[in-house]
Amino acid sequence: MDIFEKCEKFVAANELKKAGLYPYFRVIESAQEPVIVVGGKKMIMIGSNNYLGLTNHPRVKEAAIKAIKKYGTGCAGSRFLNGNLNLHEELETKLAAFFRQEAALVFSTGFQTNLGTLSALIGKDDVGFIDKYDHASIIDGCRLSFGEIKKFRHNDLNSLERMMKDSGNRRKLVVVDGVFSMEGDIAPLPELVKVAAKYKAGVMVDDAHGVGVLGKTGRGTVEHFDLENEVDLIMGTYSKSLASIGGFIAGRAVIIDYIKHHARALIFSASLPAASVASVSIALDIINEEPERRERLWKNTRKMLNGFKEMGYNVGPSESPIIPIILGENEKVFQAWKLLHEAGIFANAVVSPGVPQGKALIRTSYMATHTDEQLDKVLDVFRKIGRKLHFI
């Protein structure tokens, strides 16, 4: 049999393109601002994870430029061998202090952070428990481990406890998103931590969408629930509020040191370029210095949540700047996406397997830097589309 036969049979993307309904790999010709340029046309961006609006911040860009001038554009190897810069270790110290943990470890992407951490920690005699809606990088990291992996129902602690009880005395790790990337809801960490403690399980929180957004000082979901002494590991990415690319894991020093020497995704991957590291460092400073950004983000979030609900849209359990417009059927999502795109609104079409079958949605997300005028236009376009397609 021809291994490439499956490629010949894959026609779904081309069929959507022919129908003018293909919503992916759009080419953006500008920075990730509230207004972007696509195909020479200005569009309001409501599909970005740039929650605090820092990816085009002058101080962040200046830090990246200075780092390139000193260190060049790449490290030419892994951190394990020749690519470990003083900048990497300085950022690790800064991240550990920021998240009030003993130590932190920098990876080249958020995806690799989960791959490396989970495959290193969950051994052949261990059990990993993950929420059914956890990010793909958590699922793939667990698949690379040698342990048994069990999925519990989304935010269902009874489901989790039953599985834990059935797992006996084996070593256990529970891994959840702090803020779920498609639904926009927050994990019930206080209750989850109690269940984990009852069965002597470790707890790891992927806070990619919580850092900079939740908590009294923007330190994420764990701070939001005041559980910094109860959660074992905090994972995050730089590609959202931290204005760059890369990832980190933070926790007790002995755990971080173990991951550092066992995570294949770290040891066998080229290290993060200096420009990215320097960008994150300044972004952390801005989060500390400018809490008003987070305040504006939540003002915008409340405005949009209330606006969509008043129109009659189904926004699911969202309680964050990620607001899904749940339409159910793939066809409805593609139709809505096309009309949004034509109206100058950049949003994301998400269908199965990105979400469960029958829960296809338009994923919208908001920034501190959106203006009321821009958000009013978004609501107006959604109102017109909803009436035209009989969604509302």
Buried (B, 14 or more C-beta within 10 A) or exposed (E): EEEEEEEEEEEEEEEBEEEEBBBEEBEBEEEBBBBBBBEEEEBBBBBBBBBBBBBBBEBBBEBBEBBBEEBEEBBEEBBBEEBBBEBBBBBBEBBBEBBEBBBBBBBBBBBBBBBBBBBBBBEEEBBBBBBEBBBEBBBBBBEBBEBBBBBBBBBEBEBBBBBBEEBEEEBBBBBBBBBBBBBBBBBBBEBBBEBBEEBEBBBBBBBBBBBBBBBEEBBBBBBBBEBBEBBBBBBBBBBBBBBBBBBBBBBEEEBBEBBBEBBEBBBEBEBBBBBBBBBBBBBBBBBEEBEEBBEBBBBBBEBBBEBBEEBEBBBBEBBBBBBBBBBBEBEBBBBBBBBBBEBBBBBBBBBEEBBEEEBBBBBBBBBBBBEEEBBEBBBEBBBEBBEEEEBB
